[in-house]
Amino acid sequence: EYSSTDHYFRNKTSATFELRAISEPGGEIFNRTTSWVTGLYYKQEQSDLLRQYTYLSSDFISSFDTDNIATFVQFDSQLDQKLSLTTGLRLERRNSDYTDSESLEFNPSDTMLGGKVVLSYQMDTNNLFYGSVNRGYKAGGANTDGSLPTKLREFSPEYLWNYELGYKVSLLDNQAYVRSAIFYMDRDDMQVRTSFLKEREDGSTDFVSYLGNAATGTNLGIEVEAGWQISPELEIYAALGLLNTEYNGFIDAQGNDKSGEEQAHAPSYQFNLGLNYQLSDNLRLNISVDGKDEFLFSDSHQEKSEAIEVVNMSISYSQDDWQVKLWARNMFDESYATRGFYFGNDPRDEYTAKAYYQLAEPAVFGATFDYDF
């Protein structure tokens, strides 16, 4: 017979500090054309883990400590009556310290640079065009879960260049609007959620999900939002996003070349449709539908989600400084998966590999009371 337990006991602490200096009205620089903000940011985190697992000869203990310190500055410049420029820069230093009971130690330190340049053209009161270039990053770290080999414990920072063009317009005397954007992302050292599978002598498997780095990846997408106040009582709105993604130069943990394949958790479309209806001066109804296309659960297997549509609804009553809202999420109780895994884990079928799923939230009903004072 097969029986095992796997317990994780964690203790996490976190502290942050931020200091900002902001220009006052009239205190702009460069001939009073440019407002500014600058500051310092500090964050300290500590994560301690105790793992008790049937197949370990002794308890696994790990400690992962990080310190982040960053400085940032942003300038908002009005070049003329129609043209504005936003520039920003952020420099961050991250120091990490990882140790565990298997005598593994590493102390990576990363210096990361991000920033943005946004040029906007306000053609008139109703039409705005903009273009932007952004460089972002996600810090590296350590995988503390599971029975990973030493070489898979650490992962590096990810860097992203994002290029975007957008257009915003107001229509029908500001009763309607359309916002649109097209973007291209170039990702370097992509952080991807992947998995490691180790088969034991008895045929059972040790499956561990972890973060690793792919070589590079690209994302190309279009986003459109629109809304229309049809009458004083009725407003409708919608949003649509289209996305095409792929890996470049990515070899997974099993040695498979994933170059040219789509990235995991990247549906080709997502949408939202909704309406707000003012039933009376105090009573408001909202109904919305959220949907998305199927997507791969992981780069380590070919299991996919289903395309889904979920209906949400709320009705709120407002009076003076307070509001009561009755709401429902996924009100028709659609059952669908948000995560999927593929491995052998059942001794009843000789550990044949098959899919396991983590389901989304079922129908949830609730009430919220807000009071402003």
Disulfide bonds with the S-S distance in Angstrom:
none
